[in-house]
Amino acid sequence: MESRRITVGDRIWTVRTGGPESRHHVLLLPDAGDPADVYDEVCTRLQTSDLHTIVIEPQDGLDTKTVLAILDELKVPWANLVGCGTGADLAWLLAARGFGRFMSLIAAGGGHPAAPGADGTIADATCPPVEIPTTLLATKRLPRTVAEASSRFVYGEFRLVPVDVANVAGEAGHELATEIVLRTSFW
């Protein structure tokens, strides 16, 4: 994968891209504390499926405006959105507030911000529903019974997939890649 440094405001972000130049982009947002190469196995599989991958390396301060500015800098008009852990939290916000910019959402280990989490708290009651096809991977951090509450905040096709791991990107990359390919296919 090619590594690029992109300046947004006064910060520099490292972005790893790879795969065929096509109009089928997959933006992957890692969990806080994940290593820079956490999605390498997943990206290799996605690139084999003719998908162009974009990974923003983990760094504090990543928010929706920054992600959209990075996509603008890369000249990516729309993408399929993937996030794990804190990356899933950000992906939900992007999908909810970036209508027309994202084609699908695959979130692992984090539910919709307006749905109660595993501890019963609601992260953001004002977060609007998402209106794109969505796959949510229930994990050890986000049990299926808790993950099901996110379905009412998806105004599109919703799929819930249980994966018995804590870190999907690190422990079940092959399953994550499969779910991404299924969600990004137009068949």
Helices and strands as residue ranges (DSSP letters): E 2-8, E 11-18, E 25-29, H 40-48, E 52-56, H 64-73, E 79-84, H 86-97, E 102-108, E 134-138, H 144-147, G 148-153, E 158-162, H 168-171, H 173-184
